[in-house]
């Protein structure tokens, strides 16, 4: 749907430009010749307007639309040089479509006007119409690319991957390698003693420290009294203190 929308915007814009240009020429010629009056070989201003705006360049419209919709689409994620190159390819496809139609029209015209009519319908007229249409197609394809939403390289969102100052979250949290001391507490009889937060041996409850160290099964380490810090001797010149 996006490719079709881009092709429609590009081709319909060319049709609108040709329509406005032809309408201005029709209004200017209508001051001299009546729009519905026949002149020359039986044509009229209205007939020339319809033929010059819609009928004659229709193969170019169709070829350029098919090329932009299926072969070289106007992708909004593509850079601008790629879009311009695809517009040129679509213009070449439309010119080739004009040349293919000119093979049939030139063949029938050669019966009355000679073989030169084939060269005119196959080469000169397709190039005469295809070159300006291709230039307009480049402009309209750029407008379609802007309308669909060109890629914007602004600042990344806060916390997006690759943004400086962000850390990618871990995919998985590793399991704990140190088990809690709940398993050791459950093996103590009567629930005596709890391990300290700094890995010190558990202390028994008041009044039960002697019983816990009396060879009960599952008893933990006995309480260790804190060591007194060394004191300086009162007389530094005397003999060493006895231990």
C-alpha positions in Angstrom: 0.0 0.0 0.0 2.9 2.4 0.7 4.5 1.7 -2.6 1.2 2.2 -4.5 0.5 5.5 -2.6 4.0 6.8 -3.5 3.5 5.9 -7.1 0.1 7.6 -7.2 1.3 10.8 -5.6 4.2 11.0 -8.1 2.2 10.3 -11.3 -1.0 12.1 -10.4 1.1 15.2 -9.6 2.4 15.1 -13.2 -1.1 14.8 -14.5 -2.2 17.8 -12.4 0.7 19.9 -13.7 -0.1 19.0 -17.3 -3.8 19.7 -16.7 -3.1 23.2 -15.3 -0.6 23.9 -18.1 -3.0 22.8 -20.8 -5.9 24.6 -19.2 -4.0 27.9 -19.2 -3.2 27.3 -22.9 -6.8 26.5 -23.7 -8.0 29.7 -22.1 -5.5 31.7 -24.0 -6.4 30.2 -27.4 -10.2 30.5 -26.7 -9.9 34.3 -27.1 -9.0 33.8 -30.7 -10.8 30.5 -31.7 -13.9 29.1 -30.2 -13.1 26.1 -28.0 -15.7 23.9 -29.7 -15.2 25.1 -33.2 -13.4 22.9 -35.7 -10.2 24.1 -37.4 -7.4 22.6 -39.4 -8.0 18.9 -40.0 -11.2 18.8 -38.1 -9.9 19.2 -34.6 -11.0 21.5 -31.8 -9.4 23.1 -28.8 -11.2 20.8 -26.5 -10.1 17.8 -28.5 -6.5 18.9 -28.5 -6.6 19.6 -24.8 -7.9 16.1 -24.0 -5.4 14.5 -26.4 -2.4 16.5 -25.2 -3.1 16.1 -21.5 -4.6 12.6 -21.1 -4.6 10.5 -24.3 -1.1 11.0 -25.8 1.0 10.8 -22.6 -1.1 8.0 -21.0 1.5 5.3 -21.9 4.0 7.3 -19.9 1.7 7.6 -17.0 1.0 3.9 -17.0 4.6 2.8 -17.4 5.9 5.2 -14.7 3.2 4.1 -12.3 3.9 0.4 -12.8 7.6 0.9 -12.4 7.2 3.0 -9.2 4.7 0.6 -7.7 6.4 -2.7 -8.4 9.9 -2.4 -9.8 11.4 0.7 -8.2 9.1 1.8 -5.3 9.5 5.0 -3.4 10.4 3.6 0.0 10.3 6.1 2.8 13.3 4.4 4.5 15.5 4.9 1.4 17.9 7.8 1.1 17.2 10.6 -1.3 19.8 9.6 -4.0 18.1 6.2 -4.2 14.7 7.8 -4.7 16.0 10.0 -7.4 17.6 7.1 -9.2 14.3 5.2 -9.1 12.5 8.1 -10.4 14.9 8.2 -13.4 14.3 4.5 -14.0 10.5 5.0 -13.8 10.8 7.9 -16.4 12.8 5.6 -18.7 10.1 2.9 -18.3 7.5 5.5 -19.3 9.5 6.6 -22.3 9.8 3.0 -23.4 6.1 2.6 -23.1 5.6 5.6 -25.4 8.0 4.1 -27.9 6.1 0.7 -27.9 2.9 2.5 -28.6 4.6 4.5 -31.3 5.5 1.3 -33.1 1.8 0.6 -33.8 0.9 4.2 -34.5 3.9 4.7 -36.7 3.2 1.6 -38.7 -0.3 2.8 -39.6 1.0 6.3 -40.3 3.7 5.0 -42.6 1.0 3.8 -45.1 0.0 7.4 -45.8 3.1 9.5 -44.8 6.0 7.1 -45.6 8.5 5.3 -43.5 9.7 8.4 -41.7 6.6 8.3 -39.6 7.8 5.2 -37.8 11.0 7.0 -36.8 9.0 10.0 -35.6 6.6 7.9 -33.5 9.2 5.5 -32.1 12.2 7.8 -31.4 11.5 11.6 -31.6 8.1 11.9 -30.0 8.8 9.5 -27.1 12.0 11.4 -26.2 10.2 14.8 -26.7 7.6 13.9 -24.1 9.7 11.5 -21.9 12.5 13.9 -21.1 10.4 16.7 -19.5 8.1 14.1 -17.9 11.1 12.4 -16.3 12.3 15.7 -14.9 8.9 16.3 -13.4 8.8 12.8 -12.1 12.0 13.4 -10.2 10.4 16.4 -8.4 7.1 14.6 -7.7 8.9 11.5 -6.4 10.8 13.7 -4.0 7.6 15.2 -2.9 6.0 11.8 -2.4 9.1 10.7 -0.4 8.7 13.7 1.9 5.0 13.1 2.2 5.3 9.5 3.2 7.8 10.3 5.9 11.5 10.5 5.1 14.0 8.9 7.6 14.9 11.4 10.3 18.2 11.1 11.9 17.5 13.2 15.0 18.5 12.5 18.6 17.9 9.0 19.9 15.4 8.5 22.6 16.6 8.4 26.2 17.6 4.8 27.1 17.6 3.5 23.5 20.3 0.9 22.7 23.5 2.6 21.7 22.9 5.8 23.6 25.9 6.9 25.6 25.4 6.6 29.4 23.1 3.6 29.2 23.9 0.0 30.2 22.3 -2.9 28.4 20.3 -5.0 30.9 21.5 -8.5 31.6 19.7 -11.3 29.8 19.6 -13.6 32.8 20.5 -13.3 36.5 23.0 -16.1 37.6 21.9 -18.3 40.5 23.3 -17.5 43.9 26.5 -19.4 44.7 26.5 -18.8 48.5 23.7 -20.4 50.4 22.2 -18.8 53.5 22.8 -20.2 57.0 19.2 -21.3 57.4 20.2 -24.9 56.7 22.8 -24.9 59.5 20.3 -23.3 62.0 17.7 -26.0 61.3 20.2 -28.7 62.3 20.7 -27.3 65.8 18.6 -28.9 68.6 16.2 -26.5 70.1 17.0 -23.8 67.7 20.0 -22.6 69.9 22.4 -20.2 68.3 22.1 -18.1 65.2 24.9 -17.3 62.8 26.1 -13.7 63.0 26.0 -11.4 60.0 29.9 -11.3 59.8 30.5 -15.0 59.9 31.3 -15.1 63.7 30.5 -18.3 65.5 27.0 -18.4 67.0 26.4 -17.5 70.6 24.1 -19.4 72.8 21.3 -18.0 74.8 21.9 -16.8 78.4 22.0 -19.6 80.9 22.4 -22.3 78.3 26.0 -21.7 77.1 27.4 -24.3 79.5 24.8 -26.9 78.4 25.4 -26.2 74.7 29.1 -27.0 75.0 28.6 -30.2 77.1 28.7 -32.5 74.2 25.2 -32.1 72.9 24.8 -33.3 69.4 24.8 -30.7 66.7 26.3 -28.1 69.1 28.2 -25.3 67.5 31.4 -23.5 68.5 31.7 -22.3 72.1 31.7 -18.5 72.7 35.1 -17.0 72.4 35.9 -14.1 74.8 37.2 -11.1 73.2 41.0 -10.6 73.5 42.2 -7.7 75.6 44.4 -5.2 73.8 48.1 -5.1 74.9 48.9 -2.4 77.5 52.0 -0.4 77.7 54.3 -1.0 80.8 54.0 1.5 83.6 57.8 1.9 83.9 59.4 1.8 80.5 63.0 1.7 82.1 62.3 -1.2 84.4 62.4 -4.9 83.8 59.9 -6.4 81.4 56.5 -7.3 82.8 55.9 -10.9 83.7 53.4 -12.8 81.7 
